[in-house]
Amino acid sequence: MSNGGLYLSHSKYIKELLQHANMHKAKPQPTPMASFLHLTQDGSTAFEDHTLYRSIVGALQYVTIIRPKIAYSVNKVCQYMHQP
C-alpha cells in the first residue's frame, strides 16, 4: 500500500484448507449452520481419518479469528473431537 499500511488476506489459506478437506468444489453458503440444528453421533458413521478431522477443525479455529461468522459452526464440530 502506498500509505504504509499493511493488507492481510487469508483467502489463500482458506482455499488450501478447502483443498486439504477435499471441499474445494463446495458451493458457498450465506449461513454456515442453522442454530436450531442438533448434531448427534447416533446413526452416523465415524469419520475415517481422525487426524485429518482434527487438523481441519484446528485450522478452522484459526480462521474464526478473521471470519467470526463461522465460530458457531466450528464450536459445534469441536464438540466431536474425541470421536469424529
C-alpha contacts under 8 A as a table, 3 or more apart, distances in Angstrom:
res1	aa1	res2	aa2	distance
1	M	4	G	5.75
1	M	5	G	5.71
1	M	6	L	6.72
1	M	7	Y	7.54
2	S	5	G	7.36
9	S	12	K	7.43
10	H	13	Y	5.16
10	H	14	I	6.24
11	S	14	I	5.08
11	S	15	K	6.06
12	K	15	K	5.07
12	K	16	E	6.14
13	Y	16	E	5.19
13	Y	17	L	6.17
14	I	17	L	4.94
14	I	18	L	6.21
14	I	63	V	7.65
15	K	18	L	5.10
15	K	19	Q	6.28
15	K	24	H	7.05
16	E	19	Q	4.97
16	E	20	H	6.11
17	L	20	H	4.96
17	L	21	A	6.19
17	L	56	I	7.17
17	L	59	A	7.43
18	L	21	A	5.10
18	L	22	N	6.00
18	L	23	M	4.90
18	L	24	H	4.84
19	Q	22	N	4.88
19	Q	23	M	5.95
19	Q	24	H	5.04
20	H	23	M	7.65
20	H	56	I	7.93
21	A	24	H	7.71
21	A	52	L	7.90
21	A	56	I	6.87
22	N	25	K	7.86
23	M	26	A	5.28
29	Q	32	P	6.13
31	T	34	A	7.07
31	T	69	K	7.91
32	P	69	K	7.66
32	P	70	I	6.19
32	P	73	S	6.58
33	M	37	L	7.72
33	M	72	Y	7.82
33	M	73	S	5.94
34	A	37	L	5.83
35	S	72	Y	7.99
39	L	76	K	7.84
40	T	44	S	7.99
41	Q	44	S	5.79
46	A	83	Q	7.33
46	A	84	P	5.88
47	F	50	H	6.34
47	F	53	Y	7.32
47	F	84	P	5.24
49	D	52	L	5.36
49	D	53	Y	6.39
50	H	53	Y	5.06
50	H	54	R	6.19
50	H	83	Q	7.60
50	H	84	P	6.23
51	T	54	R	5.21
51	T	55	S	6.04
52	L	55	S	5.00
52	L	56	I	6.13
53	Y	56	I	5.27
53	Y	57	V	6.15
53	Y	81	M	7.89
53	Y	84	P	6.86
54	R	57	V	5.11
54	R	58	G	5.98
54	R	81	M	6.46
55	S	58	G	5.17
55	S	59	A	6.24
56	I	59	A	5.08
56	I	60	L	6.15
57	V	60	L	4.94
57	V	61	Q	6.25
57	V	74	V	6.96
57	V	77	V	7.20
57	V	78	C	6.74
58	G	61	Q	5.10
58	G	62	Y	6.68
59	A	62	Y	5.20
59	A	63	V	6.45
60	L	63	V	4.85
60	L	64	T	6.34
60	L	74	V	6.57
61	Q	64	T	5.31
61	Q	65	I	7.45
61	Q	71	A	7.62
61	Q	74	V	6.58
62	Y	65	I	5.83
62	Y	66	I	7.97
63	V	66	I	5.63
63	V	67	R	5.90
63	V	68	P	7.98
64	T	67	R	4.65
64	T	68	P	4.80
64	T	69	K	7.41
64	T	70	I	6.13
64	T	71	A	5.45
64	T	74	V	7.88
65	I	68	P	6.09
67	R	70	I	6.16
67	R	71	A	7.56
68	P	71	A	5.24
69	K	72	Y	7.25
70	I	73	S	5.39
70	I	74	V	6.15
71	A	74	V	5.13
71	A	75	N	6.01
72	Y	75	N	5.13
72	Y	76	K	6.38
73	S	76	K	5.11
73	S	77	V	6.49
74	V	77	V	5.27
74	V	78	C	6.12
75	N	78	C	5.06
75	N	79	Q	6.67
76	K	79	Q	5.44
76	K	80	Y	7.61
77	V	80	Y	5.59
77	V	81	M	7.20
78	C	81	M	5.34
79	Q	82	H	7.73
80	Y	83	Q	5.57
80	Y	84	P	5.15
81	M	84	P	5.49
